[in-house]
Amino acid sequence: MSTITNKPGVFKDTDKPDMLKGKHPARGKQVASQPDDSGNVEPATTKMTPVYFWYLNNAKDDVPRYTQSISRARDPVSTEAVVNNFDGRVKVPDEHFNNRSGKYRAIVKLFILYEQQQLLLKDNEAAWPIATGWLVAKDLVVTAGHCAFDHSHGLGRAVKVRAYIGYQGYQNLGNAEGRWGTAIATNPEWCEQLGAEPRDISFIKLQSPFVEVDNCFHWTQTPFAQNSADLGVVGYPGDIMDDGERGARMYEMFASTDYRLEDADDHMLQYKIDTYGGNSGSPVFNNRWSLVAIGVHVLGGQSYNSASVFDGRWGNRFWALQLVANDLSTQDKVPGTASQPDKDHRNWLYLINKETTETKADLADQVLSNSKRQAAKVVAPVSTHMMNATLSELSFGSEVGPEISILAAAAIATAGRLAADCRTGSQAESLAMTRPYDGIISRAVLAEAALQVYYASDGDTQKEAELFMAPVVAGLAPFVLKVAPRLLKGMLEPSLRVLVSRIGGMTAPSTTEAGDNRRSRGQKAEQETGFGRTLEGKEQEFFDELVKAVGADTEVNLNSFLPTLTTIGDFIGSAFKKAGPVLADVAKIGLPLLLGTETGGLNAPPPAPAPPTYLDPLVHRAMMAEACLQACIERRTELELTESFFKKLLTTVRKVGPKLVNVAPYAAKLVGPIVADILREVKEKKEAEEKKQEFLDFSWG
């Protein structure tokens, strides 16, 4: 049995096992805390994960005589799939896999025989499906769950597995090394129900470790979102024939990819990387240089392919699966903790509930924790140099800080909307002068109001909200943090001086005829303002309760907006029906356009992470606020269930809303030229890249 480390991303046979240090949210039973590398104490938790496993029959023979590739696709009319206009897959050079130090030596070619095949045919007469796997230990292969148990074609469980490293066709096995599988571990959800796509992962234990391989692959939790990630899939696609054999050779393809797990189908990792049947189980690497796996390729589609993900809110419990599989050997050595959940009908099936101890925070929790620290700086005591973004003491104070954070959120959202609506510099300049983008400032005010209620809540209520907030912030951060500093630096000093002076110059409530007319607007009219988005479910319920709270203290709420050209009902209506979750929306299209990395756009190498600036606290607070509002709407936490919540929310809206509602058009006009410049730069870079490619194509014929 090989030994393995407990550090995600580092697996070496020579490492000694020690206490497991996973990367999962602290949502289980509390156990003793332990110090981290810096001496800080993090609360350790335990997590119980059910794992199915069964034993395989010996498969000592060489490569099966007959093979086949079986595709899996989300859409029944498509296949696991070449999704680009031009096939981008490249044959892997021999030196990368046919010697023990090759970077892809730990990619595994799999031949699998299933139960239903064995019932109908002799082993040497059946066409064994082919697949791909990858080593995390020298006797442990990660692959797709459907390679272990097939629902789509009715083949049932795998009963025999042949595994090869260095494979380049059955006619050229000189540098290949073979093993057979002895046991398989996978998720119960995958075995029990058709369509459990996110749980499509399995581990195959081999009869002995491979010898002719130096390094196994690293893995880490799948990031919640990435901008211009250098994703790649490496494996044995079955649609390409080499030396008369389908799937004989290893192919790779890397592509610049933007993704957000929160928006993806089943919260899986999606990419436009060409694959085919036989690629199932391939690692999805996060970078062609480091080759760290962040997913297992499992599924095709008409326009994108998909991988199951690791850990986090939507991922598979990689550590638990891996630890169970690593302890398996042969059927005469069943672990004492195993049970048989369906002994009468499936006497081959075993179950272990694996307990893991974890001390490291989930990636999303780490991002949220950083954003919380950064957001708190916004309300620190005001520095004498508050308008100089290059100084370390940039701050705004508890009164003005949240208001300027609202303006920053509106600027970012407006920039994203401008980019998505026009996509060229000249159009952006024109649109910024004419389109006010109603609702964006209102949404930012409501979000800040929700955040202030969150900060005033007890610790348990905050933790409950954070379970929802963490992946939202983690999904926004890669896009918002990279583009926001330039937007805010460009508008900070010229705009905030103007806007802050306007904020300070508001007059007392008016009793003009226009004000009297707005007082007379009925409750129904308030509810029907802000036509645009259709609200449904919890969002509609939240909106109705908020409007109801306005009506419970009508005079106070209406009077607060009399100095403006709107009403509190219009203000709230536009926040939901015209803006909606605008930061999340612009992170899908608008902000990637400003970064020049919209999926399918520039194929440039991934940009380096944006260096931190002293404007970042404003950006972090804007993301925190939007995530908090979404948590209140979707999670129905204690924050949102009480009548006092809406009263507190409206208190902030009355205080801040009238000051800021009239400055939204200024935000669009101020960010418009910046957006235009960025779009022109992106266009110039793209044209330069296209010319360079044309030159290379011409030079090389």
Secondary structure, DSSP 4 states (H G I P E B T S, - for coil): -----SSTT---TTSPP-----B--S-SEEEEEEE-TTS-EEEEEEEEEEEEEEE-----SSS-SEEE----BSSTTS-S---SSS---EEPPGGGTSSTT-TTTTEEEEEEEEHHHHHHS-TTTSEEEEEEEEEEETTEEEE-HHHHEE-TTS-EEEEEEEEEES---TT--TT-EEEEEEEEEE-HHHHH-TT-GGG--EEEEESS--SS-S-PPEE-PPPSEEEEEEEEEEE--TT-EETTEET-S-EEEEEEEEEEGGGSGGG-EEE-----TT-TT-EEES-TTT-EEEEEEEEB-SS-EEEEEBSTTTSB-HHHHHHHHHT---GGG--TT-B-TTTTT-TT-EEEEEEEEE-BPPHHHHHHHHHHHHHHHTTSPPPTTTT-TTSTT---HHHHHHHHHHHHHHHHHHHHHHHHHH-SHHHHHHHHHH---TTHHHHHHHHHHHHHHHHTS-HHHHHHHHHHHHHHHHHHHHHHHHHHHHHHHHHHHHHHHHHHHHHHTPPPPP-SHHHHHHHT--HHHHHT-S-SSPP-HHHHHHHHHHHHHHHHTHHHHHHTTTTSSS-HHHHHHHIIIIISSHHHHHHHTHHHHHHT--TTS--PPPPPPPPP-TTHHHHHHHHHHHHHHHHHHHH--HHHHSHHHHHHHHHHHHHHHHHHGGGHHHHHHHHHHHHHHHHHHHHHHHHHHHHHHHHHHHHH-
